[in-house]
Amino acid sequence: MDLGSAMSQDSYHGKWTVSSSDDEDGEALPLSGTTTVEADQLGAPASSSPQSAPSPRLGLKAEPEAETPGRPDPVKEDKRPPLAGKRKNEVSDGSGWALSDSDEEEDKAGKTRRPGPEEEPASRKAKKVKVESERPPSPHGRTYYMDEPEDFFESSVPCLNDRYRFYLNKVTGVERKYNRGALHIRDILSPLFGTLKASVQFNYCFDVAWMVEQYPPEFRDRPVLIVHGDKREAKARLVQQAQAFPHVQFCQAKLDIAFGTHHTKMMLLWYEEGFRVVILTSNLIRADWYQKTQGMWMSPLFPRLPEGSGARAGESPTSFKRDLLEYLASYRAAQLEEWMERIQEHDLSEASVYLVGSTPGRYVGADMERWGHLRLRKLLREHTETPAGQDRWPVVGQFSSIGSMGLDKSKWLAGEFQHTLSTLGQSSARSDPPLLLLYPSVEDVRTSLEGYPAGGSLPYSIQTAQRQLWLHAFFHRWRADSTGRSHAMPHIKTYMRASPGYTELAWFLVTSANLSKAAWGALEKNNTQVMIRSYELGVLFLPAAFNMKTFPVNTSPFPVSSSSFSGFPVPFDLPPTAYSPKDQPWIWNIPYSQAPDTHGNVWVPS
């Protein structure tokens, strides 16, 4: 296909047209914003070219940041704990590019592309930089996200689905029953869960003032360490946000490979009563917590070990403690050493999930299986059983961002990644089950609670989409009637293996990792090493850790009740609904002006 010529495509994903100015060489990065326009205010058809200056969007960072000259580094990193795993010597290219994981691109020869002129440092695009203190745009105005029901922040202890400890976020605009058993950030930080002494917030996007406000008043001045991946100007803006909060400190994650991000979302909560770990999918910005579908795993309250306990004390059958310490050690950050010591002092034996993390680097030998999708493959091989007729057990992947995966499915998706997702037990026979991918269609976004602005958190670009039209044959709609969240667009990321009738699960994973090689890793050098660009973290639920052969699917997870203890609360409807020939995947940097959204707006990238 000649990408430089006009293209019309209507197979599997609907019809859209790209002008000749939108080829991959002359294309801007995925936009850092759009404008929503009242439908009756449009005087002319919107241009199909998304080349004009962007305006702020919903908390997603896509543009690279340049270093601020003379800005002192607020983080000292003198002490370095041992590396977790054997990382090949990595030489930074010095470019400092840090893009969204949806922007991980490779050229047709398989080589990482160099940043082009459209990826100029932010110092040359000052007028386009997002103002961090601003609330994300909303068709309802500035009070939109604060219009919660009176009972929105109600908390209860214990939560009712403690067996799995997997929760969805509360959503405004849905029936009250669909928020029972769901959690808001204020619930997580509530004194009902413990008397907080200090915390660590690992994340990708931060609104520091908003984050501090979510802590209850009695904990609002307790020490908070923010672990982030921002560099240069973005880092300076982040530090500036915290100037009014002396109890907030920073730890910058090392990103030595171009196009990598710090995408992990985790809370470490140290209480007078013990310690807790929360692994989630939400950014620490207001827009992520109200009308999107998010997921989280909240650990039990881990008690302190008796004095004099051995180094291996407090370990779980899933080796959660060891793996969490190894993940933290991979940051090579002095600020995390005291937190590693605190974890060492607590009893994590009640953790019933496995950690699946990614950390940037190139790994060889046995260390290839420490991180990314090869880590997932190892766990599935060692801790699951091969069911009869496994080829008929579909793999379901669901995500909110899509990276470049090559000119055909064999390059990565249907090769190494599907090999991982298809692994069940020790069977050497290669399974080739159906692969179903859930990603919102344009109609899903248009009719969502947020309307078109929800698409600002679904950064699939036309530049990537037009190079992998084969991918769209795998797409299925976002449907979540069982959880009341069909119109709350997903920022959650989940992967699972289901029985042919979708009544059982062989495993379930909730993670920060989207569908990209940057997040999951890609094999190199004739499969002798794996390269990972980004930090990611998720938890894997395996039936054996719950003394079960499979997880029964809970088809009615809300309202939460004692009858739902045994069934796993899948956040969307099963079986998934395939795209019709008229459906098209949401692509965020082309206009949608034919039909207004639920708030009367159209989508015009600017």
C-alpha positions in Angstrom: 0.0 0.0 0.0 1.2 3.5 -0.9 0.9 5.4 2.4 1.5 8.7 0.7 -1.6 8.6 -1.4 -5.2 9.1 -0.3 -6.6 5.9 1.2 -10.1 4.7 1.9 -10.5 1.6 4.0 -13.8 0.0 5.0 -12.9 -3.6 5.8 -13.5 -4.7 9.4 -13.4 -1.3 10.9 -15.6 1.0 9.0 -14.6 3.6 6.5 -12.2 6.5 7.0 -10.0 8.5 4.7 -6.5 9.9 5.1 -5.3 12.8 3.0 -1.9 12.6 1.4 -0.6 15.0 4.0 -1.1 12.4 6.7 1.6 9.9 5.7 4.0 8.6 8.4 6.9 10.9 7.5 5.0 14.2 7.6 2.7 13.3 10.5 2.6 14.9 13.9 2.7 12.9 17.0 -0.7 11.8 18.5 -2.2 15.1 19.5 -1.9 16.4 23.0 -5.4 17.8 22.6 -8.6 18.3 20.6 -11.4 20.8 20.8 -15.0 19.8 21.1 -17.3 22.0 19.2 -21.1 22.4 19.5 -22.5 20.7 16.4 -24.6 23.7 15.4 -21.6 26.0 15.6 -19.8 24.3 12.8 -19.7 26.5 9.7 -17.8 24.2 7.5 -16.7 20.6 7.4 -13.7 19.8 9.5 -10.5 19.2 7.8 -9.2 15.6 7.8 -5.7 16.8 8.5 -4.7 17.0 12.2 -1.8 19.3 11.7 -2.9 22.4 13.6 -1.8 23.3 17.1 -3.2 21.0 19.8 -4.9 22.1 23.0 -4.9 20.3 26.3 -6.5 16.9 26.5 -7.4 14.4 29.2 -4.2 14.0 31.1 -2.2 11.9 28.6 1.3 12.9 27.8 2.5 12.3 24.3 5.0 15.0 23.4 8.7 14.6 24.3 10.1 17.0 26.8 13.4 18.9 26.6 15.7 19.5 29.6 15.4 22.8 31.3 18.8 24.5 31.3 20.2 25.2 34.7 17.4 23.5 36.6 18.8 21.8 39.7 18.0 18.1 40.1 15.8 17.7 43.2 16.4 14.0 43.4 19.7 12.7 44.7 20.5 9.1 43.7 23.9 8.3 45.3 23.1 4.9 46.7 22.1 2.2 44.3 20.7 -1.2 45.4 21.8 -4.2 43.4 20.2 -4.7 40.0 17.2 -7.0 39.8 18.2 -9.4 37.0 21.0 -9.2 34.5 20.4 -6.2 32.4 22.7 -5.8 29.4 24.8 -2.7 29.3 22.6 0.0 28.0 23.9 3.2 26.5 21.4 6.1 26.5 21.1 7.9 23.2 20.9 11.1 25.2 17.8 12.2 23.4 15.6 12.2 26.5 12.5 11.3 24.5 9.7 10.0 26.7 6.6 9.3 24.8 3.3 7.6 25.6 3.6 3.8 25.1 1.2 4.1 22.1 4.0 6.0 20.4 6.5 3.2 20.4 7.3 2.9 16.7 9.6 0.9 14.5 10.4 1.4 10.9 9.8 -1.3 8.2 13.3 -2.7 8.6 12.7 -3.3 12.3 15.0 -0.6 13.5 13.8 2.0 16.1 13.1 5.2 14.3 14.8 8.4 15.4 12.6 11.3 16.5 11.6 13.3 13.5 11.2 17.0 13.1 7.6 16.7 14.3 8.9 15.4 17.6 10.8 18.6 18.4 11.5 19.3 22.1 8.9 21.1 24.1 11.1 24.2 24.3 10.2 24.8 20.7 6.5 24.2 21.3 6.0 26.1 24.5 2.5 27.3 23.5 1.4 23.7 23.2 2.5 22.5 26.6 -0.3 21.2 28.9 -0.8 23.4 32.0 -0.5 20.8 34.7 -2.7 22.6 37.2 -5.6 22.9 34.9 -8.5 20.5 35.2 -9.0 18.3 32.1 -11.5 19.8 29.6 -15.1 18.7 30.1 -18.3 19.4 28.0 -19.9 20.1 31.4 -17.5 22.8 32.5 -15.2 23.0 35.5 -17.6 21.6 38.1 -18.4 18.4 36.1 -16.3 16.0 38.0 -17.3 17.3 41.4 -21.0 16.5 40.9 -21.0 13.3 42.8 -24.0 11.6 44.5 -24.2 12.2 48.2 -23.1 8.6 48.9 -20.3 8.5 46.3 -17.6 8.5 48.9 -19.2 6.0 51.3 -16.6 3.4 52.5 -17.1 0.1 54.2 -14.7 -2.4 55.7 -14.3 -5.1 54.8 -15.1 -4.9 51.1 -17.4 -7.7 50.1 -15.4 -9.4 47.3 -12.4 -10.0 49.5 -11.7 -13.4 47.9 -10.0 -11.9 44.9 -9.5 -8.3 46.1 -10.1 -7.1 42.6 -12.2 -4.0 42.4 -13.5 -1.5 39.9 -13.6 2.2 40.4 -16.8 4.1 41.3 -18.4 5.8 38.3 -20.7 8.9 38.3 -23.7 8.7 36.1 -24.6 5.0 36.6 -27.1 3.3 38.9 -26.2 3.3 42.5 -26.0 -0.5 42.7 -23.1 -0.5 40.3 -20.9 1.4 42.7 -21.5 -0.9 45.7 -18.2 -2.7 46.3 -16.4 -0.4 43.9 -13.7 2.0 45.2 -12.8 5.6 44.7 -9.3 6.9 45.5 -10.7 8.5 48.7 -11.9 5.1 49.8 -8.5 3.6 49.2 -6.8 6.3 51.4 -9.6 6.3 54.0 -8.7 5.9 57.7 -11.1 2.9 57.6 -8.2 0.9 56.0 -5.5 2.0 58.4 -3.7 4.9 60.1 -1.4 6.1 57.4 2.2 7.0 58.3 3.7 7.5 54.8 3.0 6.4 51.2 4.6 6.1 47.7 2.6 6.9 44.6 4.0 5.3 41.4 2.3 6.7 38.3 2.4 8.2 34.8 0.3 11.4 35.1 0.0 13.5 38.3 -2.0 16.4 39.5 -0.2 16.9 42.7 -2.7 19.3 44.3 -5.6 17.1 43.4 -3.7 14.0 44.7 -3.0 15.6 48.1 -6.7 16.6 48.4 -7.7 12.9 48.1 -5.9 12.0 51.3 -8.1 12.5 54.4 -7.4 15.7 56.4 -5.7 13.8 59.2 -3.2 12.2 56.7 -2.8 15.1 54.4 0.7 16.1 55.7 2.1 12.6 55.9 5.2 12.0 53.7 4.4 11.1 50.1 7.1 9.9 47.6 6.1 10.3 43.9 7.8 7.9 41.5 7.6 9.3 38.0 9.3 9.1 34.6 9.2 12.8 33.6 12.3 14.5 32.3 13.5 18.0 31.8 10.7 20.5 31.4 8.0 18.0 32.3 10.0 17.1 35.5 10.4 20.8 36.3 6.6 21.4 36.0 5.9 18.4 38.2 8.3 19.6 40.9 6.8 23.1 40.6 3.3 21.6 41.3 4.6 20.3 44.7 6.1 23.6 45.9 3.2 24.2 48.2 3.4 20.7 49.6 6.8 20.2 51.5 5.8 16.6 52.5 5.8 15.6 48.8 9.2 14.3 47.5 10.2 12.8 44.1 12.0 9.8 42.7 12.7 9.9 38.9 12.6 6.5 37.2 15.5 5.8 34.9 14.4 5.6 31.2 17.5 4.7 29.3 15.7 3.4 26.1 14.0 5.8 23.7 10.2 5.9 23.6 9.9 4.3 27.1 7.6 5.5 29.8 7.1 5.1 33.5 3.6 3.6 33.2 3.4 1.6 36.4 0.5 2.6 38.7 1.0 1.4 42.3 0.5 2.7 45.9 2.6 1.6 48.8 0.8 2.5 52.0 2.6 2.2 55.4 0.3 2.3 58.4 0.7 2.1 62.1 -1.1 -1.2 61.8 0.9 -2.7 58.9 1.5 -2.3 55.2 -0.6 -2.4 52.1 0.0 -2.6 48.3 -2.5 -1.3 45.7 -1.8 -2.0 42.0 -4.2 -0.1 39.7 -4.8 1.3 36.3 -5.8 5.0 37.1 -3.5 8.0 36.7 -3.5 10.4 39.6 -5.6 13.0 37.9 -9.2 13.9 38.4 -10.5 12.8 35.0 -9.4 9.2 35.6 -11.5 8.6 38.6 -15.1 9.5 37.7 -16.4 8.4 34.3 -13.9 5.8 33.1 -13.7 2.1 33.8 -10.6 1.4 35.9 -9.5 -1.6 37.9 -7.3 -2.3 40.9 -6.0 -5.0 43.2 -5.9 -4.0 46.9 -3.8 -6.3 49.1 -4.8 -7.4 52.6 -3.3 -5.4 55.5 0.1 -7.1 55.9 1.1 -7.2 59.6 4.6 -6.5 60.9 6.8 -9.5 61.4 8.1 -10.3 64.9 11.6 -8.9 65.7 14.4 -11.2 64.6 12.4 -12.8 61.7 14.6 -14.3 59.0 15.2 -12.8 55.6 12.7 -15.2 54.0 10.0 -14.7 56.6 6.6 -13.5 55.5 6.7 -14.9 52.0 3.5 -15.9 50.2 3.1 -19.1 48.1 3.1 -16.8 45.0 6.5 -15.3 46.0 4.9 -11.9 46.0 7.3 -10.4 48.5 10.4 -11.5 46.7 9.0 -10.3 43.3 7.9 -6.9 44.7 11.3 -6.3 46.2 12.9 -7.3 43.0 10.7 -4.9 41.1 11.6 -2.0 43.4 15.3 -2.9 43.2 15.1 -2.5 39.4 14.7 1.2 39.8 18.2 1.5 41.3 16.9 4.4 43.4 18.1 5.4 46.9 14.7 6.8 47.8 13.1 3.3 47.5 15.6 1.6 49.8 13.8 2.5 53.0 10.6 1.2 51.5 12.2 -2.1 50.6 13.3 -2.4 54.2 9.8 -1.7 55.4 8.4 -4.4 53.1 11.1 -6.8 54.4 9.8 -6.2 57.9 6.2 -7.2 57.1 4.4 -10.5 56.6 3.1 -10.7 53.0 2.2 -14.3 53.2 -1.5 -13.6 52.5 -0.9 -12.3 49.0 -2.6 -14.7 46.6 -1.6 -13.1 43.3 1.5 -13.1 41.2 3.3 -9.9 40.1 3.9 -9.4 36.4 6.2 -6.4 35.9 8.2 -4.7 33.1 11.3 -2.7 33.6 13.4 -1.0 30.8 16.4 -2.9 29.5 17.7 -5.7 27.3 17.8 -9.0 29.1 19.6 -12.3 28.2 19.7 -15.8 29.5 17.5 -16.7 32.5 16.8 -13.0 33.1 14.6 -12.9 29.9 11.9 -14.5 32.0 12.0 -11.9 34.8 9.9 -9.3 33.1 7.3 -8.6 30.4 5.4 -11.1 28.5 8.0 -13.8 29.0 7.5 -13.5 32.7 3.8 -14.1 32.1 4.6 -17.1 29.9 6.8 -18.6 32.6 4.0 -18.3 35.2 1.4 -19.8 32.9 3.7 -22.6 32.1 4.6 -23.4 35.7 1.3 -22.8 37.5 -1.6 -23.8 35.2 -2.8 -27.0 33.8 -3.6 -27.8 30.1 -7.3 -28.3 29.7 -8.9 -30.7 27.3 -9.5 -29.0 24.0 -7.3 -26.0 24.9 -7.3 -24.8 21.3 -11.0 -23.8 21.8 -10.3 -21.7 24.9 -10.1 -18.1 23.5 -7.6 -15.5 24.7 -9.2 -12.1 25.4 -7.1 -8.9 25.6 -8.6 -5.5 26.5 -6.6 -2.3 26.6 -6.8 1.5 26.0 -3.8 2.2 23.8 -2.2 0.4 20.9 1.4 0.5 19.7 3.0 -0.4 16.4 3.2 -4.1 15.9 4.5 -4.5 12.3 3.2 -5.0 8.8 1.5 -8.3 9.6 0.3 -10.2 12.6 3.2 -12.6 12.6 5.7 -9.9 13.4 4.8 -9.8 17.1 1.1 -10.2 18.0 0.4 -13.6 16.5 4.0 -14.7 17.1 5.7 -14.3 20.4 2.9 -12.4 22.2 0.1 -14.9 21.3 2.5 -17.7 22.2 2.6 -16.3 25.7 -1.1 -15.7 26.0 -1.8 -19.2 24.7 0.5 -21.0 27.2 -1.3 -23.3 29.6 0.7 -25.8 31.6 3.7 -27.9 30.5 2.2 -29.0 27.2 4.8 -28.7 24.4 2.1 -28.7 21.7 1.6 -25.2 20.3 -1.9 -24.0 20.9 -3.5 -21.6 18.5 -6.7 -20.5 20.2 -9.0 -17.6 19.0 -7.6 -14.2 19.9 -10.2 -11.5 20.7 -9.2 -7.9 21.3 -11.5 -5.4 23.0 -11.0 -1.8 22.0 -13.8 0.9 21.9 -15.3 1.7 18.6 -16.1 5.3 17.5 -19.7 4.6 18.4 -18.7 3.4 21.9 -16.9 6.7 22.5 -19.5 8.9 20.9 -22.3 7.5 23.2 -20.1 7.3 26.3 -20.8 9.3 29.5 -18.0 11.7 28.6 -18.8 11.8 24.9 -15.9 12.4 22.5 -13.5 13.7 25.2 -13.3 10.1 26.4 -11.3 9.5 23.3 -8.5 11.6 24.6 -7.5 8.6 26.8 -7.6 6.2 23.9 -4.5 7.3 21.9 -4.6 5.1 18.8 -3.2 7.2 16.1 -4.1 7.2 12.4 -0.4 6.9 11.6 -0.2 3.6 13.5 -3.6 2.3 12.4 -3.0 2.7 8.7 0.2 0.6 8.9 -1.6 -2.4 10.6 -5.0 -2.7 9.1 -4.8 -6.4 9.6 -5.1 -5.8 13.4 -8.7 -4.5 13.1 -10.0 -7.9 12.2 -9.4 -8.9 15.8 -11.4 -6.0 17.3 -14.5 -6.4 19.6 -16.7 -3.7 21.1 -16.6 -2.4 24.7 -19.7 -3.8 26.3 -20.1 -3.9 30.1 -23.8 -4.1 30.9 -23.1 -6.6 33.7 -21.0 -4.0 35.6 -23.1 -1.0 34.5 -20.1 0.4 32.6 -20.9 0.1 28.9 -20.8 3.9 28.7 -17.7 4.4 31.0 -14.9 4.0 28.5 -12.1 1.6 29.6 -8.8 2.8 30.9 -8.4 -0.6 32.5 -6.2 -3.2 30.9 -7.0 -6.9 31.3 -6.0 -10.2 29.7 -7.6 -13.6 30.3 -8.1 -17.1 29.0 -11.7 -18.2 28.9 -13.5 -21.5 28.3 -15.4 -21.9 25.0 -18.7 -21.0 26.7 -17.1 -18.1 28.7 -18.2 -19.7 32.0 -14.7 -20.3 33.3 -11.4 -18.6 33.3 -8.0 -20.3 33.3 -6.4 -17.1 34.4 -7.0 -13.3 34.6 -4.5 -10.4 34.6 -5.1 -6.7 35.4 -2.2 -4.5 34.5 -1.0 -1.1 33.3 0.4 -2.7 30.1 -1.4 -1.8 26.9 -1.1 -3.6 23.6 2.5 -2.6 22.7 5.9 -4.0 22.4 7.2 -1.1 24.6 5.1 -2.4 27.4 5.4 -6.2 27.0 8.9 -6.5 25.4 10.0 -7.9 22.1 12.5 -10.6 21.3 15.7 -9.6 19.5 18.8 -11.3 18.1 17.3 -14.5 17.0 15.3 -14.8 20.3 18.4 -14.6 22.5 17.4 -11.4 24.3 14.3 -9.4 25.1 14.1 -5.6 25.0 11.6 -3.7 27.1 11.2 0.0 27.0 8.7 0.9 29.8 7.9 0.3 33.4 4.6 -1.6 33.8 3.0 -3.6 36.6 0.1 -5.9 37.0 -1.2 -8.8 39.1 -2.0 -12.3 37.8 -4.8 -14.3 39.3 -4.2 -18.1 38.9 -6.8 -20.6 40.1 -4.3 -22.8 41.8 -3.4 -20.0 44.2 -7.1 -20.0 45.3 -7.3 -23.8 45.5 -9.4 -23.9 42.4 -9.1 -25.6 39.0 -10.6 -22.6 37.1 -12.4 -19.4 38.1 -16.1 -19.5 37.5 -17.2 -16.3 35.8 -19.5 -14.1 37.9 -22.1 -13.0 35.3 -23.7 -10.5 37.8 -20.9 -8.9 39.8 -23.0 -6.0 40.8 -24.5 -5.4 43.3 -21.8 -7.2 45.3 -23.2 -9.8 47.6 -22.2 -12.9 49.5 -23.4 -15.0 46.6 -20.6 -13.6 44.4 -17.7 -14.9 46.5 -16.8 -17.8 44.2 -17.3 -16.1 40.8 -14.6 -13.9 39.3 -15.9 -10.3 38.6 -14.9 -9.8 34.9 -15.4 -6.1 34.2 -17.0 -6.5 30.8 -19.6 -8.7 29.1 -18.8 -12.2 27.9 -18.8 -13.3 25.2 -17.3 -10.2 23.5 -19.2 -8.6 20.6 -17.3 -8.5 17.4 -17.1 -5.3 15.3 -19.6 -5.2 12.5 -18.5 -4.2 9.0 -19.7 -0.7 9.8 -17.8 -0.3 13.1 -14.5 1.5 13.2 -11.9 1.6 16.0 -11.6 4.9 17.8 -8.7 6.8 16.3 -8.0 9.9 18.3 -6.3 12.3 15.8 -8.9 12.4 13.0 -12.2 14.4 13.2 -15.6 13.0 13.9 -18.1 15.6 12.8 -20.9 13.6 11.2 -22.8 12.9 14.4 -22.7 14.7 17.8 -21.9 12.9 21.0 -24.0 12.6 24.1 -23.3 16.2 25.0 -24.0 17.7 21.5 -20.3 18.0 20.6 -18.2 16.8 17.7 -14.5 15.9 17.7 -12.2 18.2 15.8 -8.5 17.6 16.4 -6.7 21.0 16.6 
